[in-house]
Amino acid sequence: MCKKNIYWCKFKSYQLKEIIDDNTVVVLSVGSCEQHGFHLPLETDTTLVYRIAEEAALKAEKKIFILPPIWTGYSPHHMDFSGSITLRRETLYCLIFDICTSLMHHGIKHILLLNGHGGNEGILRTVVDDFGSKYSTYPILVTYFTFFSKQIKERQRSAEGGMGHAGELETSLQLFLSPDFVDTDRLEGEIIKGNKYFKPGMFINNKIYQYKPFSSYSPIGVIGEPQAALKETGKEFFKIMVEGLAKLFDDIADGLVQ
């Protein structure tokens, strides 16, 4: 049996016009192009969030379409490392806002922004706020690793701060999804201590927010312990994420997320 066509850009224009209805959901994945230490590629955030979106859309029962991913985001904090590319805040904002405007023009009432990079979150929140206050269409923002923080922490092998950037979570997912792109002989990184008010890393309840370039935390740009990553853990994370997002997609289509 052929898989259903979830790819917005692979349809002809007239085909989409015939099948779009009030329950159609369109998912836009937003990633980054930035360093991920010595062991992971620059595309890590983009490929992870897109693969999760893709499989969730295929698993969902409702009419879900995915757009090609936004492959670069807001990453000035990584620019000390070769290859990293960043957009300006206003560039990313306008890009996402204009895509949402186009979708609304074609009758799409359910837009999901699926974020794969922490640095994008503030800008994407502003897009959601401004778009919703201007129009009667209300995009939904989900950062995938935050959405599944409880399930991830329950299965975390490293100590607090071990997930981080290019740490246990991302490395485990890549070991499962694209093992050929992981340099397993260069799994280097450590948990950054920080201070009593702020400690960099995922799933840490910090009392303050602070911007610093990642080079000030780590000479190799890693925050966390990729050494704790396992392919089996990545497989389990991926399954949980796909199933959870597929349910979310269907609930959005059914009008259960307003």
Sine and cosine of phi, psi and omega as CSV:
sin_phi,cos_phi,sin_psi,cos_psi,sin_omega,cos_omega
0.00,0.00,0.72,-0.70,0.02,-1.00
-0.97,0.26,0.60,-0.80,0.08,-1.00
-0.93,0.37,0.52,-0.85,0.02,-1.00
-0.92,0.40,0.46,-0.89,-0.01,-1.00
-0.99,0.11,0.94,-0.34,0.00,-1.00
-0.97,-0.26,0.00,1.00,-0.19,-0.98
-1.00,-0.09,0.98,-0.22,-0.05,-1.00
-0.73,0.68,-0.73,0.68,-0.13,-0.99
-0.98,0.22,-0.14,0.99,0.02,-1.00
-1.00,-0.03,-0.12,0.99,0.08,-1.00
-0.99,0.14,0.42,-0.91,0.25,-0.97
-0.98,0.20,0.41,-0.91,-0.05,-1.00
-0.85,0.53,-0.71,0.70,-0.06,-1.00
-0.91,0.41,-0.49,0.87,0.00,-1.00
-0.92,0.38,-0.70,0.72,0.03,-1.00
-0.90,0.44,-0.65,0.76,0.00,-1.00
-0.85,0.52,-0.56,0.83,-0.04,-1.00
-0.98,0.21,-0.43,0.90,-0.14,-0.99
-0.94,-0.34,-0.26,0.97,0.03,-1.00
-0.91,0.41,0.73,-0.69,0.11,-0.99
-0.62,-0.78,-0.11,-0.99,-0.09,-1.00
-0.93,0.37,-0.24,0.97,-0.02,-1.00
-0.98,-0.18,-0.06,1.00,-0.01,-1.00
-0.90,0.44,0.70,-0.71,0.05,-1.00
-0.91,-0.42,0.74,-0.68,0.08,-1.00
-0.89,-0.46,0.77,-0.63,-0.06,-1.00
-0.94,-0.35,0.79,-0.61,0.09,-1.00
-0.90,-0.43,0.91,-0.43,0.06,-1.00
-1.00,0.07,0.68,-0.73,-0.03,-1.00
-0.82,-0.57,0.88,-0.48,-0.05,-1.00
-0.88,-0.47,-0.64,-0.77,0.00,-1.00
-0.32,-0.95,0.22,-0.98,0.16,-0.99
-0.80,-0.60,0.99,-0.11,-0.11,-0.99
-0.44,-0.90,0.36,-0.93,-0.02,-1.00
-0.85,0.52,0.58,-0.81,0.11,-0.99
-0.71,-0.70,0.82,0.57,0.04,-1.00
0.94,0.33,-0.34,-0.94,-0.01,-1.00
-1.00,0.07,-0.21,0.98,-0.21,-0.98
-0.94,-0.35,-0.28,0.96,-0.04,-1.00
-0.85,-0.52,0.49,-0.87,-0.03,-1.00
-0.98,0.22,0.27,-0.96,0.01,-1.00
-0.86,0.50,-0.49,0.87,-0.09,-1.00
-0.99,0.11,0.10,1.00,-0.17,-0.99
-0.78,0.63,-0.79,0.61,-0.05,-1.00
-0.87,0.50,-0.63,0.78,-0.04,-1.00
-0.94,0.33,-0.73,0.68,-0.06,-1.00
-0.93,0.37,-0.61,0.79,0.00,-1.00
-0.91,0.43,-0.77,0.64,-0.06,-1.00
-0.92,0.38,-0.56,0.83,-0.01,-1.00
-0.95,0.31,-0.66,0.75,0.02,-1.00
-0.90,0.44,-0.62,0.79,0.04,-1.00
-0.91,0.42,-0.71,0.70,0.02,-1.00
-0.88,0.48,-0.68,0.73,-0.03,-1.00
-0.87,0.49,-0.78,0.63,-0.04,-1.00
-0.93,0.37,-0.58,0.81,0.03,-1.00
-0.92,0.40,-0.64,0.77,0.03,-1.00
-0.91,0.42,-0.61,0.79,0.04,-1.00
-0.93,0.37,-0.56,0.83,-0.04,-1.00
-0.98,0.19,-0.49,0.87,-0.04,-1.00
-0.87,0.49,0.47,-0.88,-0.03,-1.00
-1.00,0.01,-0.38,0.93,-0.10,-1.00
-1.00,-0.01,-0.07,-1.00,-0.05,-1.00
-1.00,0.09,0.99,-0.11,-0.06,-1.00
-0.89,-0.46,0.75,-0.66,0.07,-1.00
-0.85,-0.52,0.56,-0.83,0.09,-1.00
-0.88,-0.47,0.62,-0.78,0.09,-1.00
-1.00,-0.02,0.34,-0.94,0.15,-0.99
-0.84,0.54,0.56,-0.83,-0.08,-1.00
-0.95,0.30,0.47,-0.88,0.20,-0.98
-0.98,0.17,0.90,-0.43,-0.21,-0.98
-1.00,0.01,-0.14,0.99,0.08,-1.00
-0.68,-0.73,0.53,-0.85,-0.07,-1.00
-0.70,-0.71,-0.55,-0.83,-0.05,-1.00
-0.99,-0.13,0.96,-0.27,-0.14,-0.99
-0.66,-0.75,0.66,0.75,0.00,-1.00
-0.88,0.47,-0.43,0.90,-0.03,-1.00
-0.95,0.30,-0.11,0.99,0.03,-1.00
-0.94,-0.35,0.04,1.00,-0.18,-0.98
-0.96,0.28,-0.13,0.99,0.12,-0.99
-0.97,0.25,-0.15,0.99,-0.04,-1.00
-0.95,-0.33,0.73,-0.68,-0.10,-0.99
-0.84,0.54,0.66,-0.75,0.08,-1.00
1.00,-0.07,-0.37,0.93,-0.02,-1.00
-0.91,0.42,0.63,-0.77,0.01,-1.00
-0.79,-0.61,0.70,-0.72,0.02,-1.00
-0.78,-0.63,0.55,-0.84,0.19,-0.98
-1.00,-0.08,0.40,-0.92,0.18,-0.98
-0.95,0.31,0.40,-0.92,0.02,-1.00
-0.80,0.60,-0.74,0.68,-0.07,-1.00
-0.93,0.36,-0.48,0.88,0.03,-1.00
-0.93,0.38,-0.75,0.66,0.01,-1.00
-0.90,0.44,-0.67,0.75,0.03,-1.00
-0.84,0.54,-0.78,0.62,-0.05,-1.00
-0.91,0.42,-0.62,0.78,0.01,-1.00
-0.87,0.50,-0.77,0.63,-0.03,-1.00
-0.93,0.37,-0.67,0.74,0.00,-1.00
-0.87,0.50,-0.68,0.73,-0.02,-1.00
-0.93,0.38,-0.60,0.80,0.06,-1.00
-0.90,0.44,-0.70,0.71,0.04,-1.00
-0.88,0.48,-0.65,0.76,0.02,-1.00
-0.89,0.46,-0.65,0.76,0.02,-1.00
-0.90,0.43,-0.69,0.73,0.01,-1.00
-0.89,0.46,-0.68,0.74,0.03,-1.00
-0.88,0.47,-0.62,0.78,0.02,-1.00
-0.86,0.51,-0.53,0.85,-0.02,-1.00
-1.00,-0.06,0.21,0.98,0.11,-0.99
1.00,-0.04,0.17,0.98,0.01,-1.00
-0.99,0.17,0.86,-0.51,-0.01,-1.00
-0.99,-0.16,-0.31,0.95,-0.05,-1.00
-0.88,-0.48,0.96,-0.27,0.01,-1.00
-0.89,-0.47,0.80,-0.60,0.04,-1.00
-0.89,-0.45,0.85,-0.53,0.12,-0.99
-1.00,-0.08,0.92,-0.39,-0.03,-1.00
-0.97,-0.23,0.95,-0.30,-0.14,-0.99
-1.00,-0.08,0.67,-0.74,0.01,-1.00
-0.88,-0.47,0.15,0.99,-0.07,-1.00
-0.63,-0.77,0.84,-0.54,-0.06,-1.00
-0.84,0.55,-0.56,0.83,-0.02,-1.00
-0.91,0.41,-0.31,0.95,0.01,-1.00
-0.99,0.12,-0.31,0.95,-0.30,-0.96
-0.88,0.48,-0.70,0.72,-0.03,-1.00
-0.88,0.48,-0.66,0.76,0.00,-1.00
-0.93,0.37,-0.69,0.72,0.00,-1.00
-0.91,0.41,-0.57,0.82,0.09,-1.00
-0.88,0.48,-0.65,0.76,0.01,-1.00
-0.92,0.40,-0.63,0.78,0.08,-1.00
-0.86,0.52,-0.75,0.66,-0.01,-1.00
-0.87,0.49,-0.69,0.72,0.01,-1.00
-0.89,0.45,-0.77,0.64,-0.07,-1.00
-0.93,0.37,-0.64,0.77,-0.01,-1.00
-0.92,0.40,-0.71,0.70,-0.01,-1.00
-0.91,0.41,-0.55,0.84,0.00,-1.00
-0.97,0.22,-0.35,0.94,-0.03,-1.00
-1.00,-0.06,-0.59,0.81,-0.08,-1.00
-0.85,-0.52,0.09,-1.00,0.06,-1.00
-0.99,-0.12,0.32,0.95,0.12,-0.99
-0.94,-0.35,0.72,-0.69,-0.14,-0.99
-0.84,-0.55,1.00,-0.06,0.02,-1.00
-0.86,0.51,0.46,-0.89,0.04,-1.00
-0.93,-0.36,0.70,-0.72,0.04,-1.00
-0.93,-0.36,0.78,-0.63,0.10,-1.00
-0.74,-0.67,0.82,-0.57,0.20,-0.98
-1.00,-0.09,0.90,-0.44,-0.27,-0.96
-0.86,0.51,-0.63,0.78,-0.06,-1.00
-0.97,0.24,-0.42,0.91,0.10,-1.00
-0.96,0.27,-0.64,0.77,0.00,-1.00
-0.85,0.53,-0.56,0.83,-0.05,-1.00
-0.94,-0.34,0.45,0.89,-0.10,-0.99
-0.87,0.49,-0.65,0.76,-0.03,-1.00
-0.89,0.46,-0.76,0.65,-0.02,-1.00
-0.91,0.41,-0.58,0.82,0.01,-1.00
-0.93,0.38,-0.73,0.68,-0.03,-1.00
-0.90,0.45,-0.53,0.85,0.03,-1.00
-0.91,0.42,-0.41,0.91,-0.06,-1.00
-0.94,-0.35,0.07,1.00,-0.05,-1.00
-0.92,0.39,0.75,-0.67,0.01,-1.00
-1.00,-0.07,-0.52,0.85,0.00,-1.00
-0.99,0.13,0.21,-0.98,0.05,-1.00
-0.97,0.25,0.11,-0.99,0.02,-1.00
-0.81,0.59,0.75,-0.66,-0.07,-1.00
1.00,-0.07,-0.07,1.00,-0.06,-1.00
-0.99,0.17,-0.32,0.95,0.05,-1.00
-0.96,0.29,-0.90,0.43,0.14,-0.99
0.67,0.74,-0.50,-0.86,-0.02,-1.00
-0.99,-0.16,0.87,-0.49,-0.07,-1.00
0.90,0.44,0.43,0.90,-0.02,-1.00
-1.00,-0.05,-0.56,-0.83,-0.13,-0.99
-0.88,0.47,-0.68,0.73,-0.08,-1.00
-0.91,0.42,-0.86,0.51,-0.07,-1.00
-0.89,0.46,-0.61,0.79,-0.01,-1.00
-0.93,0.36,-0.64,0.76,0.04,-1.00
-0.89,0.46,-0.70,0.71,0.02,-1.00
-0.88,0.47,-0.68,0.74,0.01,-1.00
-0.93,0.38,-0.59,0.81,0.04,-1.00
-0.88,0.47,-0.54,0.84,0.04,-1.00
-0.99,0.16,-0.72,0.70,-0.13,-0.99
-0.99,0.12,-0.65,0.76,-0.10,-0.99
-0.59,-0.81,0.91,0.40,-0.09,-1.00
-0.87,0.49,-0.47,0.88,-0.01,-1.00
-0.92,0.39,-0.31,0.95,-0.02,-1.00
-0.99,-0.11,0.11,0.99,0.02,-1.00
-0.95,-0.31,0.86,-0.52,0.07,-1.00
-1.00,0.08,1.00,-0.02,-0.12,-0.99
-0.93,0.37,-0.28,0.96,0.05,-1.00
-1.00,0.08,0.02,1.00,0.00,-1.00
-0.80,-0.60,0.58,0.82,0.04,-1.00
-0.98,0.20,1.00,-0.04,-0.05,-1.00
-0.81,-0.59,0.60,-0.80,0.04,-1.00
0.28,-0.96,0.19,-0.98,0.00,-1.00
-0.43,-0.90,0.34,-0.94,0.07,-1.00
-0.97,0.23,0.76,-0.65,-0.03,-1.00
-1.00,0.01,0.78,-0.63,-0.11,-0.99
-0.93,0.36,-0.69,0.72,-0.05,-1.00
0.94,0.35,-0.53,-0.85,0.02,-1.00
-0.66,-0.75,-0.08,-1.00,-0.10,-1.00
-0.93,0.36,-0.22,0.97,0.00,-1.00
-0.97,-0.24,-0.47,0.88,-0.10,-1.00
-0.50,-0.87,0.73,-0.68,0.07,-1.00
-0.67,-0.74,0.85,-0.53,-0.03,-1.00
-0.93,0.36,0.57,-0.82,0.02,-1.00
0.62,-0.79,0.20,-0.98,0.02,-1.00
-0.99,0.15,0.52,-0.86,0.17,-0.98
0.88,0.48,0.60,0.80,0.05,-1.00
-0.92,-0.40,0.79,-0.62,-0.04,-1.00
-0.99,0.11,0.98,0.18,-0.03,-1.00
-0.97,0.24,0.54,-0.84,0.02,-1.00
-0.99,0.11,-0.38,0.92,-0.01,-1.00
-0.72,-0.70,0.27,-0.96,0.16,-0.99
-0.93,-0.36,0.65,-0.76,0.01,-1.00
-0.57,-0.82,0.66,-0.75,0.09,-1.00
-0.99,-0.13,0.75,-0.67,0.16,-0.99
-0.53,-0.85,0.56,-0.83,0.12,-0.99
-0.91,0.42,0.56,-0.83,-0.05,-1.00
-0.91,0.42,-0.38,0.92,0.04,-1.00
-0.91,0.41,-0.36,0.93,0.03,-1.00
-0.98,0.20,-0.32,0.95,0.05,-1.00
-1.00,-0.05,-0.64,0.77,-0.14,-0.99
-0.52,-0.85,0.74,-0.67,0.03,-1.00
-0.93,0.36,-0.28,0.96,0.04,-1.00
-0.94,-0.35,0.02,1.00,0.10,-0.99
0.99,0.17,0.28,0.96,-0.02,-1.00
-0.96,-0.29,0.74,-0.68,0.12,-0.99
-0.85,-0.52,0.97,-0.25,-0.05,-1.00
0.76,-0.64,-0.16,-0.99,-0.10,-1.00
-0.84,-0.54,1.00,0.05,0.08,-1.00
-0.90,0.44,-0.32,0.95,0.02,-1.00
-0.89,0.46,-0.37,0.93,-0.01,-1.00
-1.00,0.09,-0.08,1.00,-0.09,-1.00
-0.95,0.30,0.57,-0.82,0.08,-1.00
-0.68,-0.73,0.58,-0.82,0.08,-1.00
-0.87,0.50,-0.64,0.77,-0.01,-1.00
-0.90,0.44,-0.61,0.79,0.05,-1.00
-0.92,0.40,-0.66,0.75,0.04,-1.00
-0.87,0.49,-0.64,0.77,0.04,-1.00
-0.89,0.46,-0.66,0.75,0.00,-1.00
-0.92,0.38,-0.70,0.72,0.06,-1.00
-0.84,0.54,-0.73,0.68,-0.07,-1.00
-0.88,0.47,-0.69,0.72,0.00,-1.00
-0.88,0.48,-0.71,0.71,0.01,-1.00
-0.88,0.48,-0.69,0.73,-0.04,-1.00
-0.93,0.37,-0.69,0.72,0.00,-1.00
-0.89,0.45,-0.73,0.68,-0.01,-1.00
-0.90,0.43,-0.66,0.75,-0.01,-1.00
-0.92,0.39,-0.66,0.75,0.00,-1.00
-0.96,0.28,-0.58,0.82,0.07,-1.00
-0.85,0.52,-0.66,0.75,0.05,-1.00
-0.91,0.42,-0.67,0.74,0.04,-1.00
-0.88,0.48,-0.72,0.70,0.01,-1.00
-0.83,0.55,-0.72,0.69,-0.01,-1.00
-0.91,0.41,-0.64,0.77,0.02,-1.00
-0.91,0.42,-0.62,0.79,0.06,-1.00
-0.89,0.45,-0.71,0.70,0.02,-1.00
-0.87,0.50,-0.58,0.81,-0.03,-1.00
-0.99,0.14,0.01,1.00,0.01,-1.00
0.98,0.22,0.31,0.95,-0.02,-1.00
-1.00,0.07,-0.14,0.99,0.05,-1.00
-0.87,-0.50,0.99,-0.17,-0.09,-1.00
-0.91,-0.42,0.00,0.00,0.00,0.00
